[in-house]
Amino acid sequence: MSELLFIRHAETDMAGTFCGHSDPELNARGRVQVCELISRLLTEDIGVVYTSDLRRAHTTAMAIAEAFGVDCHVRSSLREINFGQWEGITWEELERRDDAYARHWISGYPRVPAPDGEPFDDFERRVLDEVKFLSLKAEAAGCCVAVVTHAGVLRTVLRAVHGCSEDTAWEQTISYCSVIRHSRAAFCSVQTAEAGS
């Protein structure tokens, strides 16, 4: 069956901070998570792996590709959103720096960007274009395609393609190495609905 498995990367030492385009390696706990993830995936018919170019995703993806003996392709479009001036800081630090903007960001989430960060509409467009590309690749391959990426990408897929609420999208992607199953039919149905609206 042709489908996509969207997989959040394993943990890094930047856990708990805004880690968008920052590029840390996996930490020791993250490496254990990758082994556990591969054990969970062994029943899948993974024929190819695609990954963000950031190290936390790429390292996770390469381990999956090696376990299944398949190719791994890098796609920069699978990067997390860029948090601009907020890269590498915690929410508590952000509130101390600019509590008013922090409250504004929360009230307008996800449409309000971080200062000097990537506009959400641009991020969403890039993610949905990539989902379309990957869906076509999965259909052509006729197998399961693993896509290792970031929480923001998974949440965008869940909200925009699967119709999940913001809260549900957060709950399903809060864990490192969480997996979201996606079929091309789901994406096509959203495209059809948008065309008809």
PAMARTOR-929634 format. One record per atom (N, C-alpha, C, O, CB): residue number from 0; x, y, z; atom name. Coordinates in pm, whole numbers. Atoms other than C-alpha are relative to their C-alpha. Glycine has a CB too. Layout:
N
   num        x        y        z   atomo
   NUM        X        Y        Z      CA
...
END
This chain:
197
   num        x        y        z   atomo
     0       84     -119        0       N
     0        0        0        0      CA
     0       89      125        0       C
     0      187      131       73       O
     0      -96        0      123      CB
     1      -78     -124        5       N
     1      132      347      -87      CA
     1      -55       99      101       C
     1     -169      143       91       O
     1       -1       60     -142      CB
     2       37     -100     -101       N
     2      122      581      210      CA
     2      125       63       56       C
     2      237       14       35       O
     2      -85      -64      113      CB
     3     -110      -71      -63       N
     3      337      824      400      CA
     3       -6      -19      151       C
     3     -113      -13      211       O
     3       -3      150      -37      CB
     4      -12       -1     -146       N
     4      458      782      756      CA
     4       80      123       37       C
     4      202      125       19       O
     4       68     -132       53      CB
     5      -70     -120      -46       N
     5      542     1127      891      CA
     5       51      -27      141       C
     5      -26      -62      230       O
     5      -95      125       -4      CB
     6      -65       37     -125       N
     6      788     1080     1176      CA
     6       73      122       57       C
     6      152      186      -12       O
     6       98     -117      -21      CB
     7      -76     -107      -66       N
     7      910     1339     1425      CA
     7      138      -54       38       C
     7      149     -169       83       O
     7      -76       53      127      CB
     8     -137       38      -35       N
     8     1287     1327     1481      CA
     8       12      -31      149       C
     8      -79       -3      227       O
     8       97      111      -38      CB
     9      -29       30     -140       N
     9     1440     1207     1808      CA
     9       52      124       73       C
     9       74      229       13       O
     9      102     -115       10      CB
    10      -30     -113      -88       N
    10     1542     1429     2099      CA
    10      143       54      -15       C
    10      235      -19      -51       O
    10      -21      -42      144      CB
    11     -130      -67       -4       N
    11     1829     1680     2115      CA
    11       13       75      133       C
    11      -82       80      211       O
    11       17       97     -121      CB
    12      -19      -79     -123       N
    12     1978     1891     2395      CA
    12      -72      134       -6       C
    12      -72      208       92       O
    12      148       23       25      CB
    13       78     -124        9       N
    13     1765     2182     2266      CA
    13     -148      -24       31       C
    13     -230       65       10       O
    13       14       61     -139      CB
    14      138       27      -40       N
    14     1445     2012     2385      CA
    14      -44      106      102       C
    14       30      139      195       O
    14      -14     -145       61      CB
    15       51     -104      -89       N
    15     1229     2273     2557      CA
    15       29      141      -44       C
    15       -8      237       23       O
    15       56      -20      136      CB
    16      -26     -132       56       N
    16     1352     2561     2342      CA
    16      -65       11     -137       C
    16     -112      -88     -193       O
    16      152       26       -9      CB
    17       41      -19      139       N
    17     1243     2712     2012      CA
    17      115      -48      -89       C
    17      219       17      -98       O
    17      -36      152      -29      CB
    18     -106       62       81       N
    18     1443     2489     1779      CA
    18      -55      -19     -140       C
    18     -102     -127     -176       O
    18       48     -138       62      CB
    19       52        4      136       N
    19     1342     2571     1424      CA
    19      110      -39      -98       C
    19      128     -156     -130       O
    19      -60      134      -39      CB
    20     -111       26       92       N
    20     1637     2606     1187      CA
    20      132      -23       73       C
    20      235      -44        8       O
    20       15      116      -97      CB
    21     -120       39      -75       N
    21     1888     2548     1468      CA
    21       30     -145      -35       C
    21      -59     -220      -76       O
    21      -20       19      156      CB
    22      -40      129       55       N
    22     2085     2233     1396      CA
    22       79      -87       97       C
    22      193     -125       69       O
    22       81       21     -125      CB
    23      -71       85      -96       N
    23     2175     2028     1705      CA
    23       -1     -147      -42       C
    23      -85     -191     -121       O
    23      -61       16      138      CB
    24       -4      146       16       N
    24     2272     1661     1703      CA
    24      -99      -64       98       C
    24     -146        1      191       O
    24      144      -55       22      CB
    25       78       75      -98       N
    25     2066     1394     1877      CA
    25       81      -14      128       C
    25      204      -22      124       O
    25      -40     -138      -55      CB
    26      -68       28     -126       N
    26     2146     1349     2245      CA
    26      -10     -150       31       C
    26      -64     -227      -49       O
    26      -60       85      116      CB
    27       -2      144      -34       N
    27     2190     1014     2426      CA
    27     -142      -57        6       C
    27     -166     -168      -43       O
    27       71      -21      136      CB
    28      138       48       -5       N
    28     1817      983     2495      CA
    28      -59      -12     -140       C
    28     -136     -104     -169       O
    28      -86       93       87      CB
    29       47        4      138       N
    29     1746     1061     2131      CA
    29       48     -124      -74       C
    29      -27     -182     -153       O
    29       44      124      -74      CB
    30      -53      120       66       N
    30     1970      778     2015      CA
    30      -73     -126       45       C
    30      -95     -217      -34       O
    30      150      -14       28      CB
    31       81      111      -50       N
    31     1778      536     2237      CA
    31     -138        3      -66       C
    31     -192     -101     -105       O
    31      -14        6      155      CB
    32      132      -13       64       N
    32     1451      671     2095      CA
    32        1      -50     -143       C
    32      -97     -110     -188       O
    32      -46      146        3      CB
    33      -10       47      138       N
    33     1571      597     1742      CA
    33       -6     -152       -4       C
    33      -74     -209      -89       O
    33      131       51      -66      CB
    34        3      148       -5       N
    34     1632      231     1833      CA
    34     -141      -49       29       C
    34     -187     -146      -32       O
    34       98      -53      107      CB
    35      138       39      -33       N
    35     1285      207     1988      CA
    35      -93       25     -119       C
    35     -182      -55     -146       O
    35      -50       78      124      CB
    36       80      -32      119       N
    36     1133      375     1681      CA
    36       16     -108     -106       C
    36      -84     -154     -162       O
    36       41      137      -56      CB
    37      -24      101      102       N
    37     1295      126     1444      CA
    37      -70     -131       37       C
    37     -126     -198      -50       O
    37      151      -23      -19      CB
    38       71      121      -44       N
    38     1156     -163     1652      CA
    38     -149       12      -27       C
    38     -213      -86      -67       O
    38       23      -25      150      CB
    39      143      -21       25       N
    39      806      -12     1620      CA
    39      -32       -3     -148       C
    39     -144      -39     -187       O
    39      -45      132       59      CB
    40       24       -9      144       N
    40      846       30     1244      CA
    40       22     -131      -75       C
    40       -9     -139     -194       O
    40       89      106      -59      CB
    41      -42      122       71       N
    41      963     -324     1164      CA
    41     -113      -70      -76       C
    41      -86     -145     -170       O
    41       59      -95       97      CB
    42      112       62       72       N
    42      613     -433     1054      CA
    42      -40       79     -124       C
    42     -126       34     -200       O
    42     -120      -15       93      CB
    43       35      -84      114       N
    43      597     -154      795      CA
    43       79      -42     -124       C
    43      189      -97     -114       O
    43       27      149       32      CB
    44      -66       30      128       N
    44      684     -200      426      CA
    44       64      128      -53       C
    44       22      181     -155       O
    44     -101      -59     -104      CB
    45      -64     -127       37       N
    45      914      104      406      CA
    45       93      -25     -118       C
    45      185     -107     -110       O
    45       78       61      121      CB
    46      -79       18      121       N
    46     1060      133       57      CA
    46       97      112      -28       C
    46      188       97     -110       O
    46      -90      -15     -115      CB
    47      -88     -115       20       N
    47     1227      474       76      CA
    47      -23       96      116       C
    47     -130       98      177       O
    47      -27       70     -139      CB
    48        8      -98     -108       N
    48     1298      748      330      CA
    48       33      138      -55       C
    48      126      154     -133       O
    48       96      -37      117      CB
    49      -28     -141       29       N
    49     1280     1126      288      CA
    49       21       71      134       C
    49      -40       33      234       O
    49     -116       67      -84      CB
    50      -30      -66     -126       N
    50     1416     1365      548      CA
    50       30      148      -18       C
    50       76      192     -124       O
    50      117      -67       67      CB
    51      -51     -137      -13       N
    51     1469     1725      647      CA
    51      151       -4       -3       C
    51      212     -105       32       O
    51      -52       68      130      CB
    52     -146       -6        4       N
    52     1827     1838      599      CA
    52       63       34      135       C
    52      185       33      147       O
    52       44      102     -102      CB
    53      -55      -31     -131       N
    53     1863     1932      966      CA
    53       44     -129       70       C
    53      -21     -232       58       O
    53     -104       76       86      CB
    54      -66      121      -50       N
    54     2084     1689     1160      CA
    54      -89      -89       87       C
    54      -80     -211       78       O
    54      122       38       79      CB
    55       83       82      -88       N
    55     1827     1578     1418      CA
    55      -94      -90      -80       C
    55     -119     -204      -41       O
    55      -80       89       95      CB
    56       86       81       87       N
    56     1596     1457     1139      CA
    56       85      -93      -86       C
    56       52     -211     -101       O
    56      -87       91      -89      CB
    57      -81       80       91       N
    57     1870     1337      906      CA
    57       60     -122       69       C
    57       63     -231       12       O
    57      111       85      -60      CB
    58      -56      112      -75       N
    58     2033     1120     1173      CA
    58     -107     -105       29       C
    58      -82     -225       15       O
    58       63       48      131      CB
    59      112       93      -23       N
    59     1696      967     1264      CA
    59      -34      -74     -128       C
    59      -54     -196     -127       O
    59     -125       76       53      CB
    60       37       59      129       N
    60     1619      906      897      CA
    60      102     -100      -50       C
    60       66     -206     -101       O
    60      -19      109     -104      CB
    61     -105       91       47       N
    61     1953      748      814      CA
    61       -4     -132       75       C
    61       20     -237       16       O
    61      138       65       16      CB
    62       11      124      -77       N
    62     1907      496     1094      CA
    62     -115      -86      -52       C
    62     -102     -208      -60       O
    62      -20       32      150      CB
    63      113       74       56       N
    63     1567      399      951      CA
    63       38      -58     -136       C
    63       11     -175     -163       O
    63     -124       92      -14      CB
    64      -39       47      134       N
    64     1705      375      597      CA
    64       96     -118        9       C
    64       84     -215      -66       O
    64       65      115      -80      CB
    65      -94      110      -16       N
    65     1991      155      713      CA
    65      -69     -126       52       C
    65      -38     -237        7       O
    65      113       40       96      CB
    66       71      116      -55       N
    66     1757      -71      912      CA
    66      -82      -72     -107       C
    66      -96     -194     -103       O
    66      -91       43      114      CB
    67       85       59      104       N
    67     1536     -125      605      CA
    67       77      -24     -131       C
    67       23      -83     -224       O
    67     -119       90      -27      CB
    68      -79       18      121       N
    68     1817     -123      347      CA
    68      -53       77     -118       C
    68      -55       26     -230       O
    68        7     -145      -35      CB
    69       60      -81      106       N
    69     1659      160      148      CA
    69       72      134      -11       C
    69      153      169       75       O
    69     -150       23       25      CB
    70      -61     -132       23       N
    70     1763      499        7      CA
    70      -62      105       91       C
    70     -177       94      134       O
    70      -16       41     -147      CB
    71       46     -114      -79       N
    71     1735      821      205      CA
    71       27      127      -79       C
    71      140      154     -117       O
    71       71        4      140      CB
    72      -10     -122       80       N
    72     1667     1149       21      CA
    72      -24      122       88       C
    72     -117      125      169       O
    72     -101       -3     -117      CB
    73        9     -122      -81       N
    73     1718     1494      175      CA
    73      -85      104      -71       C
    73      -68      128     -191       O
    73      141       57       29      CB
    74       90     -103       53       N
    74     1451     1762      126      CA
    74       -2      117       98       C
    74      -56      106      208       O
    74     -146      -57      -22      CB
    75       -4     -116      -88       N
    75     1511     2107      273      CA
    75     -140       55       29       C
    75     -160      125      129       O
    75       87      109      -60      CB
    76      138      -46      -22       N
    76     1137     2179      238      CA
    76      -63      -65      123       C
    76     -167      -18      171       O
    76      -85      -29     -122      CB
    77       52       67     -119       N
    77     1082     1940      531      CA
    77       53       61      130       C
    77       27        8      238       O
    77       35     -147       -5      CB
    78      -50      -68     -120       N
    78     1258     2180      771      CA
    78     -114       51       87       C
    78     -226       74       40       O
    78       92      116      -38      CB
    79       91      -66      -93       N
    79     1084     2312     1080      CA
    79      -14      147      -40       C
    79       67      198     -117       O
    79       51      -13      148      CB
    80       15     -144       21       N
    80      955     2670     1071      CA
    80      120       71       64       C
    80      175       24      164       O
    80     -135       52       61      CB
    81     -110      -79      -54       N
    81     1226     2932     1131      CA
    81      -54       95      106       C
    81     -141      177       79       O
    81       74       79     -114      CB
    82       48      -83     -110       N
    82     1176     3098     1470      CA
    82       76      132       14       C
    82       56      203      112       O
    82       10      -76      128      CB
    83      -65     -131       -1       N
    83     1403     3395     1390      CA
    83       74       29      130       C
    83      161      -48      171       O
    83     -101      107      -24      CB
    84      -67      -44     -123       N
    84     1509     3580     1707      CA
    84      -26      -93      118       C
    84       42      -83      220       O
    84      -43      139       35      CB
    85       32       89     -112       N
    85     1353     3309     1924      CA
    85       78     -132       -4       C
    85       66     -213       88       O
    85     -148      -30       -1      CB
    86      -76      126        9       N
    86     1584     3029     1808      CA
    86       86      -19      125       C
    86      164       69      162       O
    86       88       -1     -127      CB
    87      -86       39     -111       N
    87     1741     2855     2107      CA
    87      -42       50      136       C
    87       28       25      234       O
    87      133       46      -26      CB
    88       43      -47     -133       N
    88     1543     3024     2386      CA
    88     -124      -77       46       C
    88     -195     -137      -35       O
    88      -30      153       -3      CB
    89      118       67      -56       N
    89     1277     2882     2617      CA
    89     -118       98        4       C
    89     -101      219      -15       O
    89       30      -54      144      CB
    90      119      -85      -13       N
    90      922     3010     2657      CA
    90       16       97      118       C
    90      -24      213      109       O
    90     -127      -87       18      CB
    91      -19      -86     -118       N
    91     1015     3145     3003      CA
    91       91      118      -33       C
    91       65      231        9       O
    91       59      -81      117      CB
    92      -90     -109       42       N
    92     1302     3346     2853      CA
    92      -74       99      -90       C
    92      -56      220      -77       O
    92      123      -56      -74      CB
    93       77      -85       90       N
    93     1070     3478     2584      CA
    93      -93       92       78       C
    93     -102      211       50       O
    93      -80      -85      -99      CB
    94       92      -82      -81       N
    94      815     3595     2842      CA
    94       76      110       75       C
    94       25      221       89       O
    94      -76      -89      100      CB
    95      -79     -103      -69       N
    95     1090     3776     3034      CA
    95       44      109      -97       C
    95       46      227      -60       O
    95      123      -63       67      CB
    96      -48      -98       99       N
    96     1216     3946     2716      CA
    96     -112       91      -49       C
    96      -93      213      -60       O
    96       62      -73     -118      CB
    97      107      -77       64       N
    97      881     4055     2573      CA
    97     -135      -67       26       C
    97     -190     -135      -60       O
    97       25       13     -154      CB
    98      124       67      -41       N
    98      572     3941     2761      CA
    98     -118       40      -88       C
    98     -204      -43     -117       O
    98      -31       32      146      CB
    99      111      -47       83       N
    99      338     4154     2547      CA
    99       -4      -75     -134       C
    99     -110     -118     -179       O
    99       11      152      -24      CB
   100       -2       70      129       N
   100      454     3995     2221      CA
   100      -26     -150       20       C
   100      -85     -214      -67       O
   100      135       22      -71      CB
   101       27      141      -29       N
   101      446     3649     2381      CA
   101     -150      -25        7       C
   101     -200     -123      -48       O
   101       69      -43      132      CB
   102      146       14      -10       N
   102       78     3699     2466      CA
   102      -65       19     -137       C
   102     -160      -52     -171       O
   102      -58      103      100      CB
   103       52      -23      136       N
   103       12     3836     2114      CA
   103       21     -125      -85       C
   103      -67     -164     -162       O
   103       71      123      -65      CB
   104      -31      121       78       N
   104      181     3527     1964      CA
   104      -94     -113       37       C
   104     -143     -184      -51       O
   104      146      -42       24      CB
   105       92      106      -46       N
   105      -30     3291     2177      CA
   105     -140       25      -53       C
   105     -205      -68     -102       O
   105       -2       -7      155      CB
   106      138      -29       42       N
   106     -357     3468     2090      CA
   106      -17      -15     -151       C
   106     -127      -46     -197       O
   106      -38      142       42      CB
   107       10       12      146       N
   107     -277     3462     1717      CA
   107       59     -126      -57       C
   107       69     -141     -179       O
   107       65      115      -63      CB
   108      -65      123       46       N
   108     -112     3119     1702      CA
   108      -92      -78      -93       C
   108     -212      -89      -64       O
   108       41      -87      119      CB
   109     -140        0       43       N
   109      -13     2986     1455      CA
   109       34      111     -100       C
   109      142      109     -158       O
   109       33     -133      -60      CB
   110      -18      -98      108       N
   110      -50     3289     1226      CA
   110       97      112       31       C
   110      144      180      -61       O
   110     -131       60      -35      CB
   111      -91     -108      -35       N
   111      171     3532     1418      CA
   111      143      -54        0       C
   111      171     -150       71       O
   111      -36       62      140      CB
   112     -137       51        5       N
   112      542     3486     1334      CA
   112       84       48      117       C
   112       54      149      180       O
   112       66       41     -129      CB
   113     -102      -49      -92       N
   113      834     3509     1572      CA
   113       72      117      -66       C
   113       75      125     -189       O
   113      103     -113       40      CB
   114      -73     -112       61       N
   114     1037     3830     1522      CA
   114      111      -50      -93       C
   114      194     -132      -53       O
   114       61       90      110      CB
   115      -94       42      105       N
   115     1241     3787     1202      CA
   115      -14     -147      -36       C
   115       74     -205      -99       O
   115      143       27       46      CB
   116       23      141       30       N
   116     1093     3440     1174      CA
   116      -76      -18     -130       C
   116     -116       78     -195       O
   116      -77      -65      113      CB
   117       70       36      124       N
   117      928     3261      883      CA
   117     -150       23       16       C
   117     -208      -26      113       O
   117       29     -148      -40      CB
   118      145      -16       -7       N
   118      569     3373      816      CA
   118      -70     -135      -10       C
   118      -31     -220      -91       O
   118      -50       94     -112      CB
   119       65      130       -3       N
   119      330     3089      891      CA
   119      -60      -37     -135       C
   119      -53     -153     -175       O
   119     -108        0      106      CB
   120       60       32      131       N
   120      152     3116      555      CA
   120      105      -56      -97       C
   120       76     -147     -174       O
   120      -66      125      -61      CB
   121     -109       51       85       N
   121      488     3063      378      CA
   121       38     -142       43       C
   121       58     -230      -41       O
   121      124       93        8      CB
   122      -33      132      -54       N
   122      568     2768      605      CA
   122     -107     -103      -40       C
   122      -74     -211      -88       O
   122       13        7      153      CB
   123      109       92       33       N
   123      226     2608      552      CA
   123        0      -34     -149       C
   123      -20     -150     -186       O
   123     -134       60       41      CB
   124       -3       23      144       N
   124      250     2651      175      CA
   124      114      -96      -37       C
   124       95     -187     -117       O
   124       16      132      -76      CB
   125     -115       86       27       N
   125      596     2492      170      CA
   125      -28     -144       44       C
   125        5     -238      -28       O
   125      125       54       70      CB
   126       31      135      -51       N
   126      476     2197      382      CA
   126     -101      -70      -89       C
   126      -82     -186     -124       O
   126      -52        7      144      CB
   127      105       63       80       N
   127      163     2133      175      CA
   127       49      -32     -141       C
   127        9     -133     -199       O
   127     -123       90       -6      CB
   128      -61       32      130       N
   128      359     2154     -152      CA
   128       85     -126       12       C
   128       87     -210      -79       O
   128       87      118      -50      CB
   129      -85      118      -22       N
   129      599     1897       -7      CA
   129      -85     -126       20       C
   129      -49     -233      -28       O
   129       92       21      122      CB
   130       91      114      -18       N
   130      312     1670      102      CA
   130      -51      -48     -135       C
   130      -60     -169     -160       O
   130     -118       37       92      CB
   131       46       37      134       N
   131      180     1678     -253      CA
   131      109      -76      -75       C
   131       82     -180     -135       O
   131      -43      125      -79      CB
   132     -113       65       67       N
   132      525     1590     -393      CA
   132       23     -140       56       C
   132       39     -235      -21       O
   132      127       85       17      CB
   133      -27      129      -63       N
   133      576     1308     -142      CA
   133     -113     -100      -22       C
   133      -88     -220      -35       O
   133       23       19      148      CB
   134      114       88       29       N
   134      226     1169     -198      CA
   134       12      -61     -139       C
   134      -16     -179     -158       O
   134     -133       79       12      CB
   135      -22       52      137       N
   135      302     1137     -569      CA
   135      114     -100       -2       C
   135      105     -201      -73       O
   135       29      116      -97      CB
   136     -112       94       -8       N
   136      634      968     -487      CA
   136      -44     -133       60       C
   136       -5     -239       12       O
   136      115       61       83      CB
   137       49      123      -65       N
   137      459      719     -257      CA
   137      -87      -80      -95       C
   137      -78     -202     -101       O
   137      -77       33      127      CB
   138       88       68       96       N
   138      199      642     -522      CA
   138       83      -67     -110       C
   138       53     -180     -150       O
   138     -101      100      -62      CB
   139      -85       57      106       N
   139      468      587     -787      CA
   139       81     -119       52       C
   139      103     -215      -21       O
   139       93      106      -56      CB
   140      -81      108      -57       N
   140      674      368     -552      CA
   140      -85     -120       37       C
   140      -35     -233       40       O
   140       74       50      122      CB
   141       88      110      -38       N
   141      373      161     -447      CA
   141       36      -63      132       C
   141       10     -182      155       O
   141        1     -104     -106      CB
   142      -40       53     -131       N
   142      511      124      -96      CA
   142      -16      110      104       C
   142      -56      222       73       O
   142      146      -55       -3      CB
   143        4      -98     -108       N
   143      525      298      238      CA
   143      125       87       -7       C
   143      236       36      -22       O
   143      -10      -72      139      CB
   144     -109      -96        2       N
   144      741      612      239      CA
   144       11       63      139       C
   144      -84      123      188       O
   144      -21      109     -110      CB
   145      -24      -63     -130       N
   145      893      725      570      CA
   145       51      142      -23       C
   145      141      165     -104       O
   145      101      -82       85      CB
   146      -36     -141       14       N
   146      923     1103      605      CA
   146       39       52      138       C
   146      -47       72      224       O
   146     -117       85      -62      CB
   147      -47      -44     -131       N
   147     1138     1221      895      CA
   147       14      152       -1       C
   147       88      209      -82       O
   147      136      -68       37      CB
   148        9     -145        2       N
   148     1071     1581      983      CA
   148      -17       53      142       C
   148       41       -2      235       O
   148     -116       46      -90      CB
   149        7      -73     -126       N
   149      969     1813     1269      CA
   149     -144       16       45       C
   149     -238        1      -33       O
   149       68      137      -13      CB
   150      133       -8      -58       N
   150      676     1869     1501      CA
   150      -90      100      -73       C
   150     -208       72      -96       O
   150       10       39      147      CB
   151       81     -100       69       N
   151      559     2185     1322      CA
   151      -52      -49     -134       C
   151     -163      -16     -174       O
   151       79      126      -20      CB
   152       43       57      128       N
   152      545     2000      991      CA
   152     -113     -100       24       C
   152     -214      -96      -45       O
   152      119      -68      -73      CB
   153      103       98      -31       N
   153      347     1712     1144      CA
   153     -131       67       40       C
   153     -239       25       -1       O
   153       47      -94      112      CB
   154      121      -70      -45       N
   154      105     1956     1309      CA
   154      -71       67     -117       C
   154     -194       72     -120       O
   154       34      104      108      CB
   155       61      -61      119       N
   155       49     2135      980      CA
   155      -73     -106      -83       C
   155     -183      -81     -131       O
   155      108       70      -85      CB
   156       66      109       74       N
   156      -29     1804      807      CA
   156     -129      -39       72       C
   156     -233      -56        7       O
   156       94     -123      -13      CB
   157      119       41      -75       N
   157     -272     1710     1085      CA
   157     -111      104       -8       C
   157     -227       68      -25       O
   157       36      -25      145      CB
   158      102     -106        5       N
   158     -450     2048     1083      CA
   158      -54       20     -141       C
   158     -175       15     -163       O
   158       57      131       52      CB
   159       41      -42      135       N
   159     -455     2133      713      CA
   159      -49     -116      -86       C
   159     -136      -96     -171       O
   159      116       68      -69      CB
   160       37      113       86       N
   160     -488     1785      562      CA
   160     -100      -92       69       C
   160     -196     -137        6       O
   160      124      -80      -38      CB
   161       87       95      -71       N
   161     -655     1571      829      CA
   161     -112       67       77       C
   161     -199       -1      132       O
   161       83      -83       95      CB
   162      109      -72      -65       N
   162     -876     1844      976      CA
   162        1       -7      151       C
   162     -102       14      214       O
   162     -129      -52      -49      CB
   163      -10        8     -146       N
   163     -749     1800     1333      CA
   163       -2      140       61       C
   163       37      238       -1       O
   163      129      -75       41      CB
   164       -8     -125      -74       N
   164     -789     2071     1591      CA
   164      144       26       40       C
   164      229      -63       35       O
   164      -92       -2      125      CB
   165     -135      -36      -47       N
   165     -484     2257     1718      CA
   165       40      -87      119       C
   165      152     -136      125       O
   165        7      149       38      CB
   166      -31       80     -119       N
   166     -506     2072     2051      CA
   166       32     -145      -36       C
   166      127     -203       17       O
   166     -116        5       99      CB
   167      -23      139       41       N
   167     -530     1730     1885      CA
   167      134      -14      -71       C
   167      208     -109      -48       O
   167     -114      -50      -91      CB
   168     -128        3       71       N
   168     -237     1809     1656      CA
   168      116        5       98       C
   168      216      -65       79       O
   168        9      116     -100      CB
   169     -107       -7     -102       N
   169      -25     1904     1959      CA
   169       12     -132       74       C
   169      122     -184       93       O
   169      -27      115      100      CB
   170       -2      125      -78       N
   170     -124     1592     2152      CA
   170       65     -114      -79       C
   170      139     -194      -23       O
   170     -142      -39       41      CB
   171      -50      111       81       N
   171      -37     1360     1863      CA
   171      147       15      -38       C
   171      208      -81      -85       O
   171      -83      -13     -125      CB
   172     -139      -23       44       N
   172      307     1515     1802      CA
   172       92       44      114       C
   172      207       79       90       O
   172        3      103     -109      CB
   173      -79      -49     -112       N
   173      429     1606     2150      CA
   173      121      -88       28       C
   173      223      -40       77       O
   173      -86        9      125      CB
   174     -109       94      -27       N
   174      648     1295     2174      CA
   174       99       -3     -115       C
   174       62        1     -232       O
   174      -55     -140       26      CB
   175     -102       23      102       N
   175      977     1262     1994      CA
   175      -23     -138      -62       C
   175      -65     -232        6       O
   175      144       12       59      CB
   176       20      123       78       N
   176      962      991     1725      CA
   176     -147      -40      -12       C
   176     -177     -157      -38       O
   176       78     -114       65      CB
   177      142       30       26       N
   177      582     1017     1706      CA
   177      -18      -22     -149       C
   177       56       33     -231       O
   177      -93      116       51      CB
   178       23       39      139       N
   178      440      874     1382      CA
   178     -143       34      -39       C
   178     -237        1       34       O
   178       28     -153      -21      CB
   179      131      -34       55       N
   179      150     1009     1174      CA
   179      -15      -70     -134       C
   179       65      -50     -225       O
   179      -17      157      -15      CB
   180       26       73      125       N
   180        7      783      902      CA
   180      -86       87      -92       C
   180     -186      145      -49       O
   180      -70     -137       29      CB
   181       68      -88       96       N
   181     -107      966      587      CA
   181      -13      -71     -135       C
   181       85     -124     -188       O
   181       78      135      -16      CB
   182       21       58      133       N
   182     -261      837      266      CA
   182      -19      111     -103       C
   182      -62      221      -69       O
   182     -123      -95        0      CB
   183       19      -97      108       N
   183     -268     1016      -69      CA
   183     -147       38      -11       C
   183     -178      152      -45       O
   183       51      -55     -135      CB
   184      144      -28       10       N
   184     -648      989      -63      CA
   184      -40      114       91       C
   184     -123      197       54       O
   184      -82     -125       33      CB
   185       33     -107      -93       N
   185     -662     1216      241      CA
   185       41      135      -58       C
   185      -34      232      -49       O
   185       70      -22      136      CB
   186      -47     -126       59       N
   186     -456     1482       65      CA
   186      -86       39     -119       C
   186     -123      156     -134       O
   186      147      -13      -43      CB
   187       80      -29      118       N
   187     -655     1453     -258      CA
   187     -138       52       39       C
   187     -192      141      -27       O
   187      -14     -125      -88      CB
   188      133      -44      -40       N
   188     -984     1494      -72      CA
   188        4      145       47       C
   188      -90      221       23       O
   188      -56      -91      110      CB
   189      -14     -139      -43       N
   189     -858     1817       86      CA
   189       16       91     -121       C
   189      -45      197     -126       O
   189      120       16       95      CB
   190      -19      -80      119       N
   190     -740     1947     -252      CA
   190     -131       20      -74       C
   190     -159      130     -123       O
   190      103      -65      -91      CB
   191      128       -8       69       N
   191    -1079     1869     -404      CA
   191      -94       96       72       C
   191     -164      176        9       O
   191      -64     -139      -11      CB
   192       86      -88      -78       N
   192    -1262     2044     -121      CA
   192       41      145      -16       C
   192      -44      233      -29       O
   192        2      -38      147      CB
   193      -47     -138       18       N
   193    -1042     2352     -155      CA
   193      -37       53     -139       C
   193      -74      169     -154       O
   193      153        8       21      CB
   194       31      -42      137       N
   194    -1099     2362     -531      CA
   194     -147       34      -12       C
   194     -185      123      -89       O
   194       38     -110     -102      CB
   195      143      -24       11       N
   195    -1474     2349     -479      CA
   195      -51      111       87       C
   195     -167      152       74       O
   195      -73     -124       33      CB
   196       48     -103      -93       N
   196    -1490     2614     -209      CA
   196       14      140      -57       C
   196      -22      238        9       O
   196       75       -8      132      CB
END
